[in-house]
Each structure stands twice: as structure tokens, then as C-alpha cells.
Amino acid sequence: MSKLIGRTNSESAKIQTLIRDLITEVGRAEEAITTVRPPQDDFAAQGKRAFDEAGKYRGRPLFYPYMGTGAGRGPYVELEDGSVKLDLINGIGVNIFGHAHPRLREAAIRGALSDVIMQGNLEPNHEYAAVGKKLVELASRKSRLKYCWLTTCGTMANENAIKLARQKHTPAKLVVAMENSFAGRSQLMAEVTDNPAYRQGLPLHGEVLRIPWYKKEDPRSSETALRKLKEHVAANEKNISCFMFEPMLGEGGYRNAPREYFVPLLEFCKEKNIAVIVDEIQTFMRTGELFAFETLGFGEYVDICTVAKTLQTGALLYTDEYNPQPGLVAGTFSGASSALAAGLESLKMISEEGFLGPQGKIMRIHHEFIAMLNRLNETTCKGLLQDAGGLGLMIAVTPLDGSKDAATKLLYTLYKNGLIAFSCGRDPYRLRFLIPAIVDSKDIQLAGEIIEKSILELA
Ligand SMILES: Cc1ncc(COP(=O)(O)O)c(C=O)c1O
């Protein structure tokens, strides 16, 4: 039987060799990227122009004077001003395998050789089905999740998740969310997000009820949250559609909570027929297991789970009971062909190559990074890097006096000295890292040197 042209192309040894040669050639030049370096005189003007223009056309400057050239290597990235930075935020959690990973480049090139750039829900290519299948296979190992719908970003995954819950429990409308939660930037997600600065001038629709997040210093914290949930349910009988939460507070300060905090809340939701939606948009692939609901051991309670970022596209996973009526979720795009191919490759890499589990690469990086921060806090930066913690590759520490001003100054000082991080939380403001899963001890040592130097410049 003759072969389909698409298969012939993807299995062709000649095309394979051409792709590999291309990657080797591009990678050869990138071998020069080995560590951080300051902006170079020859490129300073060009870098400034690129940065200024980006700000000019979007109406406000970029947060950092960052404009990538498209080259990088591992955790290092080359910028238009000739500098090389140690990137420990990777696009706010997108590039978990760092920059220019050859396997992901190869997958993305294969995707880019597709007949179409963007795939959609009406006329998908084979990557669309492969991503859904792989995600469901992995998610269903420790949950009842059975179906997957691709979306273009995390916010759309969350929007769809709430639609599924509301349709199933119609006419129940309200959403229970955590204090200090973050859920995305649409109208509804701006309301689920507990940060008034992100919805200035927007009307509130009164659709969200809050319960307090776990406080490790308060032994009654779990009880308080459960009591609050019960009060909401009593006051809004049959009008609560879902409980939507991050398994670890992300933008809200990188605060984690033990399984014992979640389980009574989830049990109560089950009892009251309230959908349990876990927003794993930031935690997915990062907490030591593939899903944080596995790390925390509450997969059996999950009705709907949303992911994005590291997947290179968005997705929502749901159980049989939450499979919506036709027409409720759709949309033109499901993702770029190259993004879907790279997302699929990322799923294979993270689940098959020693990254997961208590002894996996992610947890080894976690322990080494936390130890580095604690060491600085106890020695040269005494008391200036407090409360280091988080899950897996999501790590934060409270720097200096924990004020917004000090944290912002520190971010820019780190950036000047070659390290890219970001902040999270409020009162205190925390220094946050989304560490790529490919850093080694030498990179962590360099991060420590830059953090130490930057703190001492400001202290
Ligand atoms: C927990 C969480 N939910 C939702 C979102 C929104 O995802 P996106 O920016 O892809 O729309 C984010 C993004 O940072 C997130 O961290």
C-alpha cells in the first residue's frame, strides 16, 4: 500500500537529516553562549532601539530592557544589546527546558513543516489528537480525568472550565476561589483573581466568594477555611457551581499548603455537588510530579483541571460527568502546529526522562536551590533572604524588607548583574524563580553569586 505523503515526509530519513543538520548548524553558533555577560558596546544602541520600539508600539515600556535575539542555550539567553542573561523565569514558566533545547527545536521544526501554521478544532492535524491522548493518558493515572480540550492560553482554559461547571450545575453561578488567587486576565478571571490592581475600572459582577489560603503559622488554618466554605454554601444554597483553586498560590506569593488542608474542602465540595476545578496552569510539570494534584495526592477529587505554559498551548481536562453539551466549548484556534508538536515532545521528555519523583531531577534542583538561598540568608546576606520555599521548580524567597520598592529594586539589580527573576505576592513581596528543569550545580552556584552581589549592593 502506498503511504500518505504526510507520513512519508515525517518518516523520511532525508528530511530527518536535513532537520538535524539545520539544528546542528544553528546550535554550533550558540555554543559560544556559556555564561552571563554584560551588554556589548557594539550592540547597545541597537538593543535600546529594539526595546524602545516594543514599548512605543504597545503603549508602555517592557518591564525589563529585554529583547531576545532568538538565540540561547540551556538557561542562558542572548539579548539584542549583546548581553547574555541567566534566565530563571523562562517566559513566566513557559520554557521549562530552557532556551534552544535541540529536541524541542526538532519537534517545532517538524510542526512548522506542516501544511498549516495554526491548527483548529474543525480541521486539526494529527498533533492535535496526539497531545490530547498523551495528556489524558498521563492525567488519568491518578485521577478520573478522561477528556481533553485544547485552548490557546491558560485564561481560556479557565473560562471553559467554569463554563463546564456552570452548565453541569445550572443554574448555579457562583465561584468559590482563594484569597490571593490568580486566574488570568479575562473579565471573569479578573474577578476570580484577588488583586484589585488587575481590574482597575472594571465592574465587579459579584460572582466570586473567597476562602482564606493556608497559613503555616496558624494551626487552625484548615478549620478556618472549611468554616468559611460552609458559611458560603449555607448562604448560597444551590447557587455555587464550582470551587476553583491553584494547588499552590502562584502570583499570590508562592505559598504551598499540605494535603490535609485541601482534603476537607474537597470532601465538602463533593458532598454539596460543587465542581472541583484545579488550576495547574503554573504548577503543571513543575512540582516534582506531572500534576500538583499528584504531588499533593488529591487527584480523585478533581473534576476539571486546567494547564498551559509548559504545554506550549492551553488545555482543560475533565471527567465524564463534566463532558459539556456540543456548542459550549469551541473556538477557531487550538494552537500552532509547531507549538503542539513541541508540547507533545515536552510531555514525553518530562514524563519519561528522570525528571519526576522524590529522587528526580526536579526535586534535586529544588533542594539545591533552596539550600543556596538559605546559606546566603545565614551568612553573607544575613536575614535578607527569608522564608525560602515553594514546590519543585517554583521557588520564592522574601528579600530585604519585603516591601514592593525593595523587591523591585532588587529585580532590576539582578537583571543588571545578569539574572532574570520576577516578583510575586504582596505584603511581603517575594522574589520568585521559575527554574528551568535543565539547570546544573554550576548554574545554581552562579545564581547564588549574582543574588549575593545584588543583595549586598542594595543592603
Ligand atoms: C495560576 C494561573 N492561572 C491562570 C493563568 C493565566 O494563563 P495565561 O496567561 O496563559 O492566560 C496564569 C498565568 O500566569 C496562572 O499562573
The ligand as an SDF file (V2000), in Angstrom:
LIG
                    3D

 16 16  0  0  0  0  0  0  0  0999 V2000
   -2.3870   30.0000   38.0280 C   0  0  0  0  0  0  0  0  0  0  0  0
   -2.6080   30.7110   36.7260 C   0  0  0  0  0  0  0  0  0  0  0  0
   -3.8190   30.6910   36.1670 N   0  0  0  0  0  0  0  0  0  0  0  0
   -4.0540   31.2900   35.0010 C   0  0  0  0  0  0  0  0  0  0  0  0
   -3.0750   31.9710   34.3310 C   0  0  0  0  0  0  0  0  0  0  0  0
   -3.3660   32.6400   33.0180 C   0  0  0  0  0  0  0  0  0  0  0  0
   -2.7310   31.9780   31.9480 O   0  0  0  0  0  0  0  0  0  0  0  0
   -2.4490   32.7390   30.5970 P   0  0  0  0  0  0  0  0  0  0  0  0
   -1.5400   33.8710   30.9050 O   0  0  0  0  0  0  0  0  0  0  0  0
   -1.8330   31.6940   29.7040 O   0  0  0  0  0  0  0  0  0  0  0  0
   -3.7610   33.1960   30.0590 O   0  0  0  0  0  0  0  0  0  0  0  0
   -1.7920   32.0390   34.8810 C   0  0  0  0  0  0  0  0  0  0  0  0
   -0.7240   32.8040   34.2210 C   0  0  0  0  0  0  0  0  0  0  0  0
    0.2420   33.2250   34.8020 O   0  0  0  0  0  0  0  0  0  0  0  0
   -1.5580   31.3890   36.1160 C   0  0  0  0  0  0  0  0  0  0  0  0
   -0.3580   31.4240   36.7030 O   0  0  0  0  0  0  0  0  0  0  0  0
  1  2  1  0
  2  3  1  0
  2 15  2  0
  3  4  2  0
  4  5  1  0
  5  6  1  0
  5 12  2  0
  6  7  1  0
  7  8  1  0
  8  9  2  0
  8 10  1  0
  8 11  1  0
 12 13  1  0
 12 15  1  0
 13 14  2  0
 15 16  1  0
M  END
$$$$
